[in-house]
Amino acid sequence: MELSVLEFLTLLGSLGFFIFGMKVMSEGIQKVSGSRMRQVLGNMTGTRLAGVGSGFLSTALVQSSSAITVMIVSFVNAGLLNLRQAIGVIMGANIGTSMTVWMIVILGFSPFAIYDYTLPILAFGLPLLFLNNKNLNNWGEVVIGFALVFMSLGLLNSTMALLNPDLLVSLERLADMGVLSVILFLFLGSILTIVLQSSSAALVLTLVLCVNGLPFELGAATILGENIGTTVTANLAALVGNISAKRAARAHFIFNAAGVIWMVLIFGGFLRSVDLLTQNWGLGSVFDPDDPQAIIYGLAIFHTSFNLITVLILVGLVPLIERVVIKLVPSRGDDTVFSLEYISTGLMGTPELSLLEAYKETSRFSTLTAKMNSMTLELLEESDSKKRKKLIEKIRKYEEITDRVEVEISNYLSKLSEGTISIRTSAKVRSLLSIANDLERIGDLYYQMSKRLERKNDNKIYFLPEQRENIKKMLLLLDEAFRLMTNNLSTESDKVQLEAAQLAEAEINALRDELRKKHLKNLEKGVYSVKSGLYYSDMFEFCEKVGDNIMSISEAYAGKV
């Protein structure tokens, strides 16, 4: 069963070639589809079935379930999908992987295999990379990636045929241990996927092994293991995410593991059903070791039917899976959870109702942004380095959320304005677009403040108590300005307390002017260093800009823009 170093490296190189081809093709498709694929993923989640459809279409389009699951985790982290919606999309993504399987089986292993045509395909795609057209460049990546995938399949197949035959004989002997054989190859499939970090590469290796003599039942067991191993990618992506992202990744694991459990319980009977199908369709018996075509098609049928039936069984249990995940990944006090509440299901029946939902979402958005002020105040006064690091990370996450929410609100309002709307509604849409833009700018400003404070500490530059107190005064004035702004956004637009907002803005400007004058005098007197003064002036100038944006929001809501 010994595998020489050269054989091992040749096999590894062929797999690496395949992974690279899949990466190039998948990234090219993502560039070609642009924001459309993200819109499919983000918008088609109103119901569980819509979420399943969204996951299926996205994965079938991108040809990478790992890319989609990582994207799902990032969407949950940004609050664009809630946990229940994410579970539905994950289910659909699992079905979508079957499209990749069928593409590989039909074009890589069947009589229609295109290995002999990969070089002409490569020759067609290469010039597209050098044209002065970004879209054609992206298509060039898709074509080249496609050619590399099937070129690597041919190399992998020929490499496997040259391997020590004792290796496959030893693997075949493991088929005689009954349920233990299934569990062993299930485990091997999981490890293989975790090591390769590509379920597609693990699947291709399984198919090649089966073509070269590995029994059908062991190939099917390996595929089950790969279904569990692929969840590691999403869980790794969730490590830097919030509690919702971690829960979405854990839900992915629970869903896949539950599917494997029910399949193991009826494994033998299910394989016999697949055998009946392949024989009835004239493909031969999957249990015939001399008929690799039947085995390959049988594995594709097994993969598709397994994922499809698992979704049909578990789609009605999404609320239960959600509750289990919440118990397994409990919330901590400092967890940040935000999700779109009013505009995630698409436009309402009338423009007026849609506008009302957008107003509600924008009001929630303003409350989220206001929290960044208290975080910055806390960061200013915190001396513990670990707590400071957590606060900076929290502000960064909030800034990412503000970016994504602003995009979603803007997209929602753009769709609304595409229909027939009144002049009054059109004016309100412009107002909300302006507000969303200002809220996103505020998020950017607080993130810049946190980075300034972080850099100041890294460079061992410290504020005097007077400097710290003055910045604190500015932040407390902003607290009051935020309170007025959020109150304004939660009332009717004709009841906005514009005078109170203007007074708060005037106080912020007056304090900024006062601090600026004192700052110049203190620099002349050498009260504090120039470097300390630069960080100090940056902070109160940033605060004043936040005040300007807060004022712009109240004015926009009152219809003054």
Phi, psi and omega in degrees: 000007184293140178245116183294160180300318181296317179298317181297314181293324177296316178296316181295320179296320178296318178294319178298322177299316179295313181300318179297316178299316178297320180296313180298314181295314182297315180294324177297317179297319179297321179291320180296315183286336178058223183284348183298319180295320178294326178293320176301315182291322184275333188260329184273057183227021183297322178235170180300315181294323177295321177297317177299315179298319179298314179296320180297310182297317182296316181290320178297326180287312186278338182062035177204103179293328179297316179298320181290316181295323176296321178295320178300314180300318180292325177294318178295319180299324180274356178085011182274342172229140172271175186299317182296318178296319182298321180298318178298318180294321178299319178300315179295323179298324178296320177292322181299333179297336180296332178296321177297316180301311182295323178298315181294317182295312185289316185267348184248335186233344184273179175300344180270010183307138187252020182306319183292346184253005185293324179293316174299322178296318178298319179296328178288321185282329186301313180299333181298333181292336187256002178283154181273055181212114186299320181295318178292326175300317180295319177296326176300319177298319180299311183296315180295316178300318179299314180296318181295323179302311185278338171293317180293327177298318178297317178296319181296318180296314181291326177296316181297324181293335181270351182293161177305118182299337179297333180298310180291324178299318179295321178294321180296326180297332181289353181282351186266014184256015176065227183299327180299324177297317180299312181296320180298313182285333173298315179297316179298321178297319178296312181298318180300315181292320179296317181293315182282341184055033179204110179293329179296317180294319179296320180294317179298318178298321177298315180298318180295319178298319180292323177298329183261015171125350179291130182300151182305315184296327178286325175297318179296319179296321179296320178298320177299317178296323179295329177296328177279318181299327182292341180289344181297323181302311180295321180293326176293319179296329183281348182301326181262005182267180178276186185298325180293320178296318179297321179293321179297318179295320179292325177297323177301315180295315182298317180298311181294320180294320179298321178297318180295321182299312182293327180290320180299324182295330181238026189306307183300313180296322181293319179296323177294325177295318177297320179298319178298319180297311182297324179290318179295330180270007177075023181265350182098181182266134180290343181268003179271108183296343180267008181235074183299330179297317179297320180296315182297311179294325177298320178294322177295317178296317179300312182300313182294310183294322178300310181292321180294314181293322178300317178295316180299324180288317191262348183298330177282350182255016181304315178301323179293316178300319179299315180295319179298316181296319180297324177288322180289326180240079183291152181282142173259168185297330185262013181288142178254115180235123177216135176216150176298132185250327189251332187248008184286341184264006178095184183292149178275185185293328180231156179301324182295318178293320178298319179296320178299318178296321179295322177298316180297317181294321180294322177298318177296321179299319181295322178295319178299314183294323180299330181295336181293336178292313180293327176296319181293321176298317178296320179295321180300322186265350184279132180254340181287123186296322180294318179292323177297317180299318178296318180295318179297319178295322180295317178297320178300317180295320178297322180295320177297319179297316181298322178300311184291319182294321178299319178297315182294318178295318179297317178298318180298314181291326177296318177297320180298318183285347177289335180277187178275112181231158181284166178298321180296315179295321179299320179295321180291326176298315178299320179299313181292323177299319178295318180297313180300320179296317179295321179296321178293322178296321178299317177302317178298318182296318179293325177295318178296322177298316181297323179291324177297314180295323179294315181294322178302313180292320179300326181270010178058041176252133187235148176275146169286158178307323180294317178299312181299319182293322180293319177296321178300319178300317179298316181294326178290324174295322177295325176304315179293320178297320177296320180299315178295319181297312181294325175296317179299316182290343180264004178245179176292147185296336180275000179247020182293134178276074186290323180295318179296321179295320179294322178296317178297319179295321179296321178296318179296316180296319180296317179294320177300315180298318179296315181294325180295316180296312180298323182298316180295320178294318181295326177294319178297321182278348181074029180298322175218165185291161179298319180297316177298321180296324179296313178296321180297310181294324176302317184295311182286335175290319176300317180299319180295322177295322176299317178301319177300315180293322178298317179295319179300324180294314179296321179294318179297319181294327179280358178084025182266007178243000000 
